[in-house]
Amino acid sequence: MKKIASILVRSALASCLLCLALGGCAPAAPEQDSSLAGDSRTDATPTLSHQPKSLDSSDGANTEGLTSSSIGTPYEEPPVPYNTEEYAAMRENGFLSVAANPFSTFSADVDTASYCNLRRMLSSGTKLNDIPKGAVRIEEMLNYFRYDYRAPKDAEPFGVTPCISTCPWNPDTKLLVLGLSTEPKEYAQMHGNNLVFLIDSSGSMEDPEKMPLLKESMGELVANLNDDDTVSIVTYAGSERVVLEGAKARERERILQAVRELDANGSTNGQAGLAKAYELARAHFIEGGNNRIILASDGDLNVGITSQSELSDYVSQQRKSGVYLSVLGFGQGNYKDTKMESIADDGNGNYSYIDSIQEAKRVFGEDLCATMRTVADDVKLQVEFNPAYVKGYRLIGYENRSLNAEDFKNDKVDAGEVGSGHAVTVAYEIVTADSPMQLPEIDSKYGGGERKGEKNGEWMTLSVRYKNPGENDSKQLSYGIGEADVTDQPSDNWKFASAVIEFGMVATKSEHAGTASFDGAIALMDQMGALDDRQREFKKLVSIASL
């Protein structure tokens, strides 16, 4: 018996020595997950263990990702980073004939998450070819920046600024950049704020760019709240927990102490957290005030309601209570952009992505009023083109905001909310009636009478429908846009928006990109006057993407 045991020991020892001689018998790395979830896609991007550098830093942006040799031991390979980020599939808008489609109708959008998320990927070393197409939403990139648009007048909620000039990437078309802006106000002037912070404290939030950054961001927000604001905090992991209820913002140390004690562990039951947050928001509801839930998460829900459609139905039902739901996205690797955007849209809120403390300061400092205070609900835009001047057009961006023409006057159809000091930027590539560009002809068996339009100087009419917060009936405003807005010396607003669009089209490999290029985007910015801090940052980002 001892002899058999000795043989077995010697055999095992020999196997171990052979394994070491061959370089170690490490377990096989897990396969890269490349599955599709619904209509969303999962793509690989590098995983960071630190916050991305600011693009404004003196030594430039950090374009180097981690290498496999920077971690691990001589005998163990580091684990292959799993990437399960999800982004909705996107089908780009194409050119439409005015004869067949005289109306272009869509919902307003003031989200900015796409730009910040894209900035995070590029500044951490991700190559543009590795970024999912669905992560690049041109309208959100446009709406991240500040523009010198006209202020509202005559008690109207929007100022409208149109500019039409020759399209930089297609000489056969014109580019319309159309800006709508609301009156900016100081947050300190706004009272009656009932805020419920719904914080994802699950295990997936433990990374440095998640919970630690979230805590630091909350510190920025608390410092800027009004003393009489009502603050509640709910966390959710495997179950929900009320950390703070109905505190006044003047109790800042109490609030900050509750934030400091947050930690990340467990699964992610977002449904339970949402239910409790809505319950607290209703319990402290301020009639005529700003009643808002602010959800901070990576979107990786895995307990309770987890599907995007079920979440959409639940939040859509809850918004009838008059409580807004805004979303702050954090993190990478398992980030679920599809769910985060859907929750914000269905919750009548806005969607931001926080990739650094600098961005937190913008969202909770410079843009606090726009983030927190809605001035127009269910904002819809409809452009009717005059065939006497325009034979075709292409709406740039807003693919997931499209509405049917008949939805425009249907007050039961939900649309986007616009906050105080927000700017909505819309761009159309226009095929004029005398352009050599050919559009596909549509033959009708029954004729239908060709629309010739009217030579009255108006190329199109912009109509805007909106509701005052808390009201059920919409109001409508209309603006003529045409020959008076055409120029061969476009504004800096137009030049910068054109640069953003060029970059977005190159990033998504748009079939309509024409001669668009990174160099073209930079050249447009070089023609402008002094750039502000956000524009300078964008210019650096374009340079990084071109490497």
Residue pairs with C-beta under 8 A, 6 or more apart in sequence:
19 25
24 75
24 76
26 75
26 76
26 77
29 77
29 79
29 80
30 79
30 80
30 82
32 44
32 80
32 82
32 83
33 42
33 82
33 83
33 84
34 42
34 43
34 44
35 42
36 42
37 86
37 338
38 307
38 308
38 338
39 88
39 89
39 338
40 86
40 87
40 88
40 89
40 134
40 308
40 337
40 338
41 86
41 87
41 89
41 132
41 134
42 83
42 84
42 85
42 86
43 83
43 85
43 87
43 130
43 131
43 132
44 81
44 83
44 130
45 83
45 85
45 121
45 124
45 126
45 130
45 131
45 332
45 333
46 65
46 66
46 81
46 124
46 125
46 126
47 66
47 81
47 83
47 332
47 333
48 65
48 66
48 124
48 209
48 332
49 66
49 207
49 208
50 208
50 209
51 208
51 209
51 213
51 355
51 356
51 357
52 61
52 62
52 119
52 120
52 123
52 124
52 209
52 355
52 356
53 59
53 61
53 62
53 123
54 356
54 358
55 61
55 119
55 123
55 537
55 540
55 541
55 544
56 358
56 533
56 536
56 537
56 540
60 540
61 122
61 123
61 540
61 541
61 544
62 123
62 124
62 125
63 122
63 123
63 125
63 544
63 547
64 125
65 124
65 125
65 126
68 77
68 78
71 78
72 78
81 333
82 333
82 334
83 333
83 334
84 300
84 333
84 334
85 132
85 332
85 333
85 334
85 335
85 336
85 337
86 335
86 336
86 337
86 338
86 339
87 132
87 133
87 134
87 135
87 337
87 338
88 134
88 337
88 338
88 341
88 400
89 134
90 133
90 134
90 137
90 399
90 400
90 508
91 399
92 399
92 508
92 510
92 511
92 512
93 394
93 395
93 396
93 397
93 398
93 399
94 394
94 511
94 512
95 392
95 393
95 394
95 429
95 431
95 439
95 512
96 104
96 392
96 393
96 394
97 391
97 392
97 439
97 440
97 441
97 442
98 385
98 387
98 390
98 391
98 392
98 393
98 451
99 387
99 391
99 442
99 450
99 451
100 442
102 384
102 385
102 387
102 451
103 382
103 383
103 384
103 385
103 405
103 408
104 382
104 383
104 385
104 393
104 395
104 428
105 380
105 381
105 382
105 383
105 402
105 403
105 404
105 405
105 407
105 408
106 380
106 381
106 395
106 398
106 401
106 402
106 403
107 379
107 380
107 381
107 398
107 401
107 403
107 414
107 415
107 416
108 180
108 379
108 380
108 381
108 401
108 415
108 416
108 417
108 418
108 424
109 139
109 140
109 143
109 398
109 401
109 416
109 424
110 143
110 350
110 370
110 416
110 417
110 418
110 419
110 422
110 423
110 424
111 137
111 140
111 143
111 341
111 344
111 350
111 351
111 352
112 140
112 143
112 144
112 350
112 351
112 352
112 353
113 140
113 327
113 329
113 337
113 340
113 341
113 351
113 352
113 353
114 135
114 136
114 137
114 140
114 141
114 353
115 140
115 141
115 144
116 144
116 352
116 353
116 354
116 355
116 359
117 135
117 329
117 335
117 337
117 353
117 355
118 131
118 135
118 136
118 141
118 507
118 541
119 355
119 537
119 541
120 332
120 353
120 355
121 131
121 135
121 332
122 128
122 131
122 541
122 544
122 545
123 541
123 544
124 332
128 506
128 507
128 545
131 507
133 508
133 509
134 337
135 337
136 504
136 507
136 508
137 397
137 399
137 400
138 396
138 397
138 500
138 501
138 504
138 505
138 508
139 396
139 397
139 398
139 401
139 425
139 426
140 397
141 500
141 503
141 504
142 397
142 425
142 427
142 497
142 500
142 501
143 422
143 423
143 424
143 425
144 534
145 425
145 496
145 500
145 534
145 535
145 538
146 423
146 532
146 534
147 161
147 179
147 181
147 423
147 425
147 493
147 496
147 497
148 491
148 492
148 493
149 159
149 160
149 161
149 179
149 180
149 181
149 423
149 493
150 159
150 160
150 161
150 179
150 181
151 159
151 181
151 183
152 158
152 159
152 181
152 182
152 183
153 159
156 477
157 182
157 183
157 375
157 376
157 418
157 466
158 180
158 181
158 182
158 376
158 464
158 477
159 179
159 180
159 181
159 182
160 178
160 179
160 180
160 462
160 479
161 178
161 179
161 180
161 181
161 493
162 176
162 177
162 178
162 179
162 462
162 479
162 481
162 485
163 176
163 177
163 178
163 485
163 487
163 490
163 491
163 493
163 494
164 174
164 175
164 176
164 430
164 459
164 481
164 485
164 486
164 487
165 174
165 175
165 486
165 487
165 488
165 489
165 490
165 494
166 174
166 175
166 488
167 173
167 174
167 175
167 429
167 514
168 175
168 498
168 502
168 515
168 516
168 520
168 524
169 502
169 505
169 513
169 514
169 515
169 516
169 520
170 429
170 437
170 512
170 514
170 515
172 431
172 435
172 436
172 437
173 429
173 430
173 431
173 432
173 435
173 437
174 429
174 430
174 432
174 486
175 427
175 428
175 429
175 430
175 494
175 498
175 501
176 426
176 427
176 428
176 429
176 430
176 481
176 485
177 425
177 426
177 427
177 490
177 493
177 494
177 497
177 498
178 425
178 426
178 427
178 428
178 462
178 481
179 423
179 424
179 425
179 426
179 493
180 381
180 418
180 423
180 424
180 425
180 426
180 464
181 421
181 422
181 423
181 424
182 375
182 376
182 418
182 419
182 420
182 421
182 422
182 423
183 375
183 420
183 421
184 369
184 370
184 420
184 421
185 369
185 373
185 420
185 421
186 369
187 224
187 226
187 368
187 369
187 372
187 373
188 226
190 226
190 290
190 369
190 372
190 373
190 420
191 226
191 228
191 289
192 286
192 288
192 289
192 290
193 225
193 226
193 229
193 230
193 286
193 289
193 290
193 292
193 372
194 229
194 230
194 281
194 284
194 285
194 286
194 289
194 290
194 291
194 292
195 225
195 229
195 230
195 231
195 232
195 290
195 292
195 293
195 294
195 372
196 232
196 233
196 234
196 277
196 280
196 281
196 284
196 292
196 293
196 294
197 218
197 231
197 232
197 233
197 234
197 293
197 294
197 296
198 234
198 235
198 236
198 273
198 274
198 277
198 293
198 294
198 295
198 296
198 297
199 214
199 233
199 234
199 235
199 236
199 243
199 262
199 296
199 297
200 235
200 236
200 237
200 268
200 270
200 273
200 295
200 296
200 297
200 298
201 211
201 235
201 236
201 237
201 241
201 262
201 263
201 264
201 265
201 266
202 236
202 237
202 238
202 264
202 265
202 266
202 267
202 268
202 300
203 237
203 264
203 265
203 266
203 267
204 210
204 264
204 268
204 298
204 300
204 331
204 334
205 211
205 214
205 264
205 297
205 298
205 330
205 331
206 263
206 264
206 265
207 331
207 333
209 330
209 331
209 332
209 355
210 264
210 298
210 330
210 331
211 262
211 263
211 264
213 330
213 354
213 356
213 357
213 360
214 262
214 296
214 328
214 330
214 354
215 259
215 260
215 262
216 357
216 360
217 296
217 328
217 354
217 357
217 360
217 363
217 364
218 256
218 259
219 256
219 259
220 357
220 360
220 361
220 364
220 365
221 360
221 364
221 368
222 231
222 249
222 252
222 255
222 256
222 259
223 252
224 364
224 365
224 368
225 231
225 249
226 249
227 248
227 249
227 250
228 248
228 249
228 250
229 248
229 249
230 246
230 247
230 248
230 249
230 284
230 286
231 244
231 246
231 247
231 248
231 249
231 255
232 242
232 244
232 245
232 246
232 247
232 277
232 280
232 281
232 284
233 242
233 243
233 244
233 255
233 258
233 259
234 240
234 241
234 242
234 243
234 273
234 276
234 277
234 280
235 241
235 243
235 262
235 273
236 268
236 269
236 270
236 272
236 273
236 274
236 276
237 264
237 265
237 266
237 267
237 268
237 269
238 266
238 267
238 269
238 303
239 269
239 272
240 269
240 272
240 273
240 275
240 276
242 276
242 280
243 258
243 261
243 262
244 254
244 255
244 258
245 280
245 283
245 284
246 280
246 283
246 284
247 254
247 255
249 255
267 302
267 303
268 297
268 300
268 301
268 302
268 303
269 301
269 303
269 304
270 297
270 301
270 303
270 304
270 305
270 306
270 311
271 301
271 303
271 304
271 305
271 311
271 314
272 303
272 304
274 293
274 295
274 314
274 315
274 318
277 293
277 295
278 293
278 318
278 321
278 323
281 291
281 292
281 293
281 321
281 323
282 321
282 323
284 291
285 291
285 321
285 322
285 323
288 470
290 324
290 372
290 373
290 374
291 322
291 323
291 324
292 323
292 324
292 325
292 326
292 349
292 372
293 323
293 324
293 325
293 326
293 347
293 349
294 326
294 327
294 328
295 325
295 326
295 327
295 328
295 343
296 328
296 330
297 327
297 328
297 329
297 330
297 340
298 329
298 330
298 331
298 334
298 335
298 336
299 329
299 335
299 336
299 337
299 338
299 339
299 340
300 334
300 335
300 336
301 311
301 336
301 339
305 311
305 314
308 338
308 339
308 342
311 339
311 342
311 343
311 346
312 342
312 343
312 346
315 325
315 343
315 346
315 347
316 346
316 414
318 325
318 347
319 325
319 346
319 347
319 348
322 470
324 347
324 348
324 349
324 374
324 417
325 343
325 344
325 346
325 347
325 348
325 349
326 344
326 347
326 349
326 350
326 351
326 352
326 371
326 372
327 340
327 341
327 343
327 344
327 347
327 349
327 350
327 351
327 352
328 352
328 353
328 354
328 363
329 335
329 337
329 340
329 351
329 352
329 353
329 354
330 353
330 354
340 351
341 351
341 400
344 350
344 351
345 351
345 416
346 414
348 374
348 377
348 414
348 417
349 417
350 370
350 371
350 417
350 419
352 359
352 363
352 371
353 359
354 360
354 363
363 371
364 371
367 421
369 419
369 420
369 421
370 419
370 420
370 421
370 422
371 419
372 419
373 419
373 420
374 417
374 418
374 419
374 420
374 469
375 418
375 419
375 420
375 469
376 417
376 418
376 466
376 467
376 468
376 469
377 417
377 466
377 467
377 468
377 469
377 471
378 411
378 413
378 414
378 415
378 416
378 417
378 465
378 466
378 467
378 474
379 415
379 416
379 417
379 418
379 424
379 464
379 465
379 466
380 403
380 407
380 408
380 413
380 415
380 464
380 465
380 466
381 426
381 462
381 463
381 464
382 405
382 408
382 462
382 463
382 464
382 465
383 393
383 428
383 460
383 461
383 462
383 463
384 460
384 461
384 463
385 393
385 459
385 460
386 453
386 454
386 456
386 458
386 459
386 460
386 461
386 482
387 433
387 451
387 452
387 453
388 433
388 452
388 453
388 454
388 455
388 456
389 432
389 433
389 453
389 455
389 458
389 459
389 482
389 483
390 430
390 431
390 432
390 433
390 459
390 460
391 431
391 432
391 433
391 435
391 439
392 430
392 431
392 437
392 439
393 428
393 429
393 430
393 431
394 428
394 429
394 512
395 426
395 427
395 428
396 427
396 428
396 429
396 501
397 427
397 504
398 426
401 416
403 413
403 415
407 413
408 463
408 465
409 465
409 474
409 476
411 467
411 472
411 473
411 474
418 424
418 466
425 497
427 497
427 501
429 512
430 459
431 437
431 439
457 482
457 483
457 484
458 480
458 481
458 482
458 483
459 481
459 482
459 483
459 485
460 480
460 481
460 482
461 478
461 479
461 480
461 481
462 478
462 479
462 480
462 481
463 476
463 477
463 478
463 479
464 476
464 477
464 478
464 479
465 474
465 475
465 476
466 474
466 475
467 473
467 474
467 475
468 475
490 498
492 528
492 529
495 524
495 525
495 527
495 528
496 524
496 525
496 528
496 535
498 521
498 524
499 520
499 521
499 522
499 524
499 525
499 538
499 542
500 521
500 538
501 516
502 513
502 516
502 517
502 518
502 520
502 521
502 524
503 518
503 521
503 538
503 542
503 545
504 510
505 512
505 513
505 516
506 513
506 516
506 517
506 518
506 521
507 545
510 516
518 542
518 543
518 545
518 546
519 546
521 542
522 539
522 542
522 543
525 531
525 535
525 538
525 539
528 535
531 539
